[in-house]
Amino acid sequence: MKQFILSLFAASSLLAADHVVYEPAGAAKGKHIVLLSGDEEYRSEESMPMLGKILSQRHGFKCTVLFSLGADGTIEPTAATSLSHPEALDSADAIVMLLRFRHWDDATTKKFEAAVNRGVPIIALRTSTHAFNGYAKDSPFAAWNWNNPNGGWGRKFLGETWVSHWGSHKHEATKGIIEAANASNPVLRGVSDLFGTTDVYEAAPSADAVILVRGQILQGMTADSAPASYKKATAAKVEQEVNTPMMPIAWLRTVKNDAGTENKILATTMGAATDLTNEGLRRMVVNGVFWGLGLEVPKKADVNIVGEYKPTMYGFKGNKVGVKPESFELAK
């Protein structure tokens, strides 16, 4: 019997090795948040576990983090067809995601689609505007490709797809300016001093979007840099000052999906792992989870980081190699 129990434990450990589960600390809220990492540039494999720890240990949510994995079981951001343990999506009450150009197999994509069609709220960061690409023309998910005429999944659900780097990439950081008309929105509760080292994306969210924050382009990469001042042409070939008007960088939507249910959406074009060292941005994301689930947003949500968080600088090269999901487990 003892050997049988040990065998079951070993099997369970092997099954759990491709993802991380954070059980809620304190009073459990009975909600399951699934966090999807999968991008080659902005280190979501580092930021999603950090957010999962905050949501579980500070706020009582069960959190599961899924990864893109290589054949050896280590995290491989360029493995665009991979999403580990997609079964977690079957019980997701909300999704937090930072994806870029994924093209999962049909079984995995159907689980994501089913979660969306249940009406789960979605908190989407940075390159999630162009989360999917590479689906074959005969795939039922080909319409999700970011560059199709309708803008793909990003345009349909988030209200925007990839357009351009509006600020100078890796040279001009972003200061978040709260939209005065919506400053009392609960998702902005306790949020201030938004700053990220990523640049502002060009974005024109759909007309039904509630703009929360606009991005002021800075002349440098530090929070004390002066605002930039120069003219640039938009994708529509309209020349304007880069900060007049400022591009939206965070907004809300409520979208009716193909099943007829509704998804509450918080989208932000901020969200690199380095951006999330900013307390205000972490709080907006956490607030978005509460709002999406229909729970009362805390007056000032606790977003203190659990354990150590020293994110790697973003870029297409330089991600940590040889890392397994188990590396992100909570310290015993």
GIKA-V86181 format. One record per helix or strand of 2 or more residues. SS is the DSSP state (H for helix, E for strand). FROM is the first residue (numbers start at 0). TO is the last residue. If there is no record, write none. Layout:
# GIKA-V86181
[[SS,FROM,TO] [SS,FROM,TO]]
This chain:
# GIKA-V86181
[[H,1,15] [E,18,21] [E,31,37] [H,43,57] [E,61,65] [H,85,90] [E,93,98] [H,105,116] [E,120,124] [H,125,129] [H,141,143] [H,151,157] [E,163,164] [E,173,177] [H,179,181] [H,185,187] [E,194,195] [E,200,201] [E,209,217] [E,230,232] [E,238,240] [E,246,255] [E,261,267] [H,274,276] [H,278,291] [H,324,327]]
